Amino acid sequence: MARLDLNAVRAARSEADNAPHEVVLGYDKDGAEQVFTVPPRMPLLFLDHLAKLEFTEAMQALLGSEEAWARFAAARAELEDLVTIAADLYGIGDLLGEASASRASSPNGGRPSKPTGRPTTTATSPKTATGKPRSGSASSSR
C-alpha cells in the first residue's frame, strides 16, 4: 500500500513559497491604492465556488472576509479582474473560459425571410488605365 504524506508535501511547498500575493484595485477615500492580500496558493473553496459560478462567494473565500470583498466590489470589480487573478496568480484562467456565443436566431417555426438583394455584387472600384480593376477602395491613394 502506498502512503502519500500531504503534510510533508505542504511543508516543502511552504518553504519554497509561502508569501501571499497582493492585488491592487481601486482607491480608498484618501486616494491611496487599495491593496488586497490573497493566499499564495489557490484555496480549494475558491475553485469550488467558481465551478458553481458563485463569484461573490469565490471572492470572499479568496480575500478571506466579507469586509475585504465589500471593499473589492466597491472598487467596481469586473469579471475580467477575477479571470486575471485566477490566470495570473493561480494558473487557472482556462477553467473560466470565454462566454459562449449567443444563438444565431430563435426557433419560431416560421419560414426564413427572402433575401433582399441579388446573390452577387459587382465591383464598385474605378478601373485603371489598363482596364483592370484596382485593389482597395476608390478613395485609396496610390
SVG drawing of the C-alpha trace seen along z (x, -y; Angstrom):
<svg xmlns="http://www.w3.org/2000/svg" viewBox="-44 -62 56 64">
<polyline fill="none" stroke="black" stroke-width="0.4" points="0.0,0.0 1.3,-3.4 1.4,-6.3 1.3,-9.9 2.2,-12.3 0.5,-15.6 1.7,-17.2 5.3,-16.8 4.4,-17.9 2.7,-21.1 5.7,-21.8 8.0,-21.6 5.8,-23.9 5.6,-26.3 9.3,-26.6 9.6,-27.3 6.9,-30.0 4.6,-31.0 4.3,-34.7 0.8,-35.9 0.0,-37.8 -1.1,-41.4 -3.8,-42.6 -4.3,-46.3 -7.7,-47.6 -9.3,-51.0 -8.6,-53.8 -9.7,-54.5 -11.3,-57.7 -7.9,-59.4 -6.9,-58.5 -4.5,-55.7 -4.4,-52.5 -6.4,-49.6 -4.2,-46.5 -5.8,-43.2 -3.9,-40.1 -4.7,-36.7 -3.2,-33.3 0.0,-32.1 -1.9,-29.0 -5.4,-28.8 -7.9,-27.7 -10.0,-24.8 -13.1,-26.6 -12.4,-29.4 -12.3,-26.8 -15.5,-25.1 -17.4,-28.4 -16.0,-29.3 -17.2,-25.9 -20.7,-26.8 -20.4,-30.4 -20.8,-31.8 -18.5,-34.7 -19.2,-36.6 -18.6,-33.5 -15.5,-32.7 -14.0,-36.2 -15.0,-36.1 -13.1,-32.7 -10.1,-34.2 -10.0,-37.6 -10.7,-36.0 -13.6,-38.1 -16.9,-39.7 -15.4,-43.1 -12.5,-42.7 -14.9,-41.5 -17.1,-44.6 -14.1,-46.9 -13.1,-44.9 -16.6,-45.1 -16.9,-48.8 -13.9,-49.3 -16.2,-48.3 -14.6,-44.9 -15.3,-43.2 -15.4,-39.6 -12.2,-40.2 -10.5,-41.1 -11.5,-37.7 -10.2,-36.0 -6.9,-37.8 -6.4,-36.8 -7.3,-33.2 -5.0,-33.1 -2.0,-35.2 -1.8,-34.1 -3.1,-30.6 -2.8,-29.5 -6.5,-28.5 -7.7,-31.1 -8.6,-28.4 -11.1,-26.9 -13.2,-30.1 -13.1,-30.2 -14.9,-32.7 -18.6,-33.5 -20.5,-31.3 -21.8,-32.8 -25.5,-33.6 -27.7,-31.5 -28.0,-32.7 -31.8,-33.0 -34.7,-31.9 -36.6,-28.9 -40.0,-30.3 -41.2,-27.6 -41.8,-30.1 -40.3,-30.3 -37.0,-32.2 -37.3,-35.6 -36.5,-36.2 -33.1,-37.7 -33.4,-41.5 -30.7,-41.8 -29.2,-39.9 -26.9,-37.0 -23.9,-38.6 -22.4,-42.1 -20.4,-43.9 -17.2,-45.7 -17.6,-49.4 -13.9,-50.4 -12.9,-52.5 -11.0,-50.8 -7.3,-51.7 -6.0,-53.0 -5.3,-49.4 -8.9,-48.4 -8.2,-46.2 -9.9,-46.9 -7.8,-48.4 -7.5,-46.6 -8.6,-48.6 -11.2,-51.3 -11.9,-54.1 -10.6,-56.7 -7.2,-55.0 -4.2,-56.9 -1.5,-55.3"/>
</svg>
